[in-house]
């Protein structure tokens, strides 16, 4: 049996980068929702922060869906 270590390292590197990117996107979504709560407490509106949070969550869901598609296909 021969293990292609370069391919294994490449898969590890790509998965690490994608994982960090997904965690970053999800964190931005949480921060956007936190801005909404702080703006509501001050009597303001945070429409841009909330829509940005929803976009971040949608991108996370799309990335997870694409990953599942790649696994199944």
N, C-alpha and C positions, 0 to 999 in steps of 0.2 A: 504494500500500500504506500502510495506517495502523497504527501500533503503539500499542497501549493501554499507555502507560507506567505508569499507576496499577496496572493488573492485573499487569504484569511486576514492579513493585516489591513488590506484595503477595505474589506467589509467591516472590520472593527472600527477603522477610522471614520468611515462614512456614517455608521450607526451612532458613533459617539457625537459627531457634529450634528446630526439630525436630532438626537435626543436633547442636546444642549439648546438647539434652536427651538424645539417644541416647548421646553421648559421656559425659555425666555419669552416666547409668545404668550404662553399661559400666564406668566407673571405680569406681563403688560396688560392682559385682560383683567386680572385681579386689581391691579393698580388703577385702571380706568374705572372699575366699579367702586373702588374706595374713594376716588375723586367725586363720584356722583353723591356718595353719602356725605362727604364733607361739604360739598356745595349745597346740598339740601339743608344741612344743618345751619348754614349761613344765609339761607334764603335765596340762593342763586340757582342757576341752571348749568348743568354740565352735559349738554347734548353731545358735544364733540367727544368728550371722554367716554361716554356710554357707547356711542356708535363705534369708536375705536376699539373698545373692549369687545363688542360683539363681532367686529371684523377679526380680531385676534382669536376669539373662540371659534369662529367659523373656519379660519385657516388651520387651527389645530385639528378640528374635526375633519377637514378635508385631507390633511396629511395622514391622519390615522386611517381614514377610509382608503386612501391610496395605498398605504402600507398593507392593509388587509387585502386589497385587490391584488397586490403583487404576490402575496403569500398564496392566495387561492388560485390565481391564474397559472 
